[in-house]
């Protein structure tokens, strides 16, 4: 495992009446840490976050899950939940009632979720899809591949949103890949490159995880909880993470706040670990 880090220094000192400058330098440090298997990661996440609350389960209301999956795009769950609560309080957390509202009313109700005009259009597109099949239940009863195709063909629904709906609303064993997933496994030097395609990450995880909806829902929930509590994008709380001794990111030398860190593993980073 190669850990590449940049030290940004521009220290100017006065010596014997002359100025001396130290220009930025780049240092390479070789550091080896034992990589965990994916079952090891899941077990550690369960120990760290097993008692914490997650907002979706396989018993959640399907339409609320679908609406929440759209509203949470590009925002926090806290903001999306505020929008869902406003829909519920208005008595329109129902596809037919929501479809009967004018666009302006929908926009106002979901304003806390941000990008509310765009998200109102996305909700409208999903409601049109539901209407074509007659009900949410009829839509979600489609075979898994057909459901995913129909969702992806709907404006405003991408792979992550489609898979969240398939998993939590329809109960199909779909692997949901989000920013928390990429961050955690990239820091552990597992999986494809951080910027690899959604399909590449999904295939990697699907090969190592059971094709079981409850297990995949639990896995997704634990990864998100870990990303929100400890494995933060900035200033991760590595000292509180059970995975730190086996994490390439945590093992890297400390850097100045402004210095970027890039993990490079040319020989083994893309290999699967089970």
N, C-alpha and C positions, 0 to 999 in steps of 0.2 A: 504494500500500500504506500503510494507516494502522497505526501501531503504538501501541497505547494502553498506558500503564503508570501504575501508581499508586505514589506515593512516600508512605510512611507515616511522618510525622514528628510528634513531639509534644515539641518542645524547650522546656524552661522555663528562662528566664534571669532573673537578678535585675539590674535596672537602676534606679538612683536610688531604691532602696528599694521599688520596685514590681515585680510579677511580670508578665512578658509571655509569652504562649504563641503558638506557631506551630501552627496546626491543620493536619490532613492536607490535602494538595492533590492535584489530579489534573492531569497534564500530557499533552498530545497532541503527538506528534512525527510529522511526515511523513517517511517514509524509503522510498526506492525502490531495490529490488535487482532485477537481471535474474533472472527465474525460469527454472530449468532445465526441459527437456522430460523426459518419463519415460525415453526412451532415454538421455539424458544422466545421469539418476540411476542407472540400471542400470549404465552404463559406469563411473561413479565408484565405485559399490559394488563392482564387480568388481575395480577396481584396488586398493581399500582392503582387501578381505576375500577376494579370490579364492583365496588359499592357505590359508584357515582351514578347520578341520574342522566339518562339520555332521552331526548325529547321524542324520538320515534321508536315504535316497536312494531312487530308484525300484526299487532292487534289495533293499531292506530286507525282512525277513520281514513279510508282511502282517498277521499277527495281533499281532506285536510293535508294529507301527505303530499299529494300532487301539487296543490296550491302552494304549500310550504316549500317544496323543491324548486318552484319557479321564483317565489318571492325571496328566497335566501341567496339567489344569484348575486354575486358582487356585493354582498353585505354580510353582517353578522347574523347569527340566529336570533339574537336579542331583538334586532330591528325587524326581522321577518316575523317573529312571534308577536310583536306589537301590532303588525298589520293583520295577522290572522285573528288576534283578539278583537280588533275593530270590526272585522267581517262577522265574527261570531256575535258580537254585541248588537250589530245591525240586523242580525237574523238572516244573513245572506251567505253563510258558509255552506252553500248548497248550489249545485250547478245550475238548476233551473232558475232559482231566485237571483243568483249572481248574474246570469245571462240576461235577465230582465232589466238590469240597471243600466242607465246611460253611462257612457265612458267616463264622463266627468265625475260621476258619483263613485265609480270604482277607483278612479285615480285618487280621489280624496281619501277614501277609506284605506288604501294601501300606501299612502304617502310615507309612513314611517320606514318602509322598506327601502326607500331610495329608488331613483330611476323609475318613479311611479308611472309615468306615461308609457314608457317602454314596457314595463311589467304588466300594465293593464292590457296592452295589446297581446302580450304573451298569454295572459290568462284567457283573453277572448279567443285566441287561436286554439287553446286547449279545450275551451268550452265548445267550440265548433266541432272539434274531434269527438268529444263526448256525445254531442247531439247526433252526429252521423251514426253512432252505434246505439243510440237510444238511452243509454245510462252509463254511469261510471262502472258499474259491475259488469255490464256487457263488454265494455272496452277492455277491462282488466282480465276478462275471461278468454281473450284471444290467446293463441299459442305464444310462447315466449318470444320467438323470433319475429312473429307477425306484430306483436305488441311493440316491440322495440323499433321495428321499421316504421310503424305508424307514428310513434312518438317522435322519432328522429325526422320524420317528414313534416312535422308540425313546427311552424315558425317559432323560434325562441327556445326550443328544446334541443340541447346537445346531448352527447353521450353520458355525461355525469348525471344530469337531471333525469334522463330516460332510465338509466340504471337504478337510480334512487327510487323512482316510481315503480319500476318492475320489482324491486326487492321489497320495499316497505309497504307498498299499496297492493301489489298483485301477489306478493309472496313467492316470487320466482327467485331461484338462486343466482342472482346477478352480483358481480364484483363491482363495487363502486370505487372509482379512483378519483381522489380529490387532491388539493394542494397539500393537505396534511399527510396523505399517503406518500406522495413523492418526496416530501421533506424528510420524513422519518426514515424511509428506506434508503434514500440517497445518503443521508448522514451515517447510516449503518453500513454503507458501501454494498448494498444489496439491490438487485434489480437492474433495469436498463439505466441509461443515462438520465439525469433529472429532466432533460427537455425532450425525451423520447415521446413517441405518440401515445395517446390514450390507449389505443389497442395493444401496444407493446407492453405497457404496464399491466393492463388487465390480463393479458395472456400469461405474463410472468406470475402474477398472484393466483390466477385461477389454477395454474398447474401445481401450486403448492398448498392450496386451501381446499377444504371439503366442499363439494357441490351441494351444500345444504343451506337453505335460506336462513334458519335461525343462527347458524354458525357464522355466516357471512354478514348478517345484520349485526351480530355481536362484535365481529372483527372491525367492521366499519365504525361502529360506535366507539370502541376502545381507541382506535387510531385518532379519531377526531378529538376525543377527550384528552388524549396525551398531547396532541398538537396545541390544544387550547390551554392546558395546564402547565406543561413542562417543556415540550419541544417547540418553543416559540420561534418565530421567524427571526426576531431580534432578541438578543440576550436570553438564550435558552437556559433553563434551570438544570443544567447537567448534573450538578451536585446532588440533586434530589431524584435523579433518574436511575433506576436499577440497571438499565442497559448501558450506562456510561462506560463501564470497564471494557465493553465490547463494541464501542462506538468510535469509528474513525474520526468523526467530527469532534467528539469530546476529548479525544486523545491528542488533537492537534495543539501546538504551542499557542499560548494566548497572543492575541494581536491587538494593535491599537484599534479603537472603535471604527475608524474610517477605512481600515485596511480590509480588502476583500479576501476571502479564503476560498480556495477551490480544491476539491478533493479529486485526485487523479489515480485511477487504478487500471492501467492499460491492459493487464493480463487477466484479471479476475473479476472486475467490477460487473461485467454483464452476465456472469455465470449464475445459474440458479443455485439457491441453497435451501435445502429442505430440512 
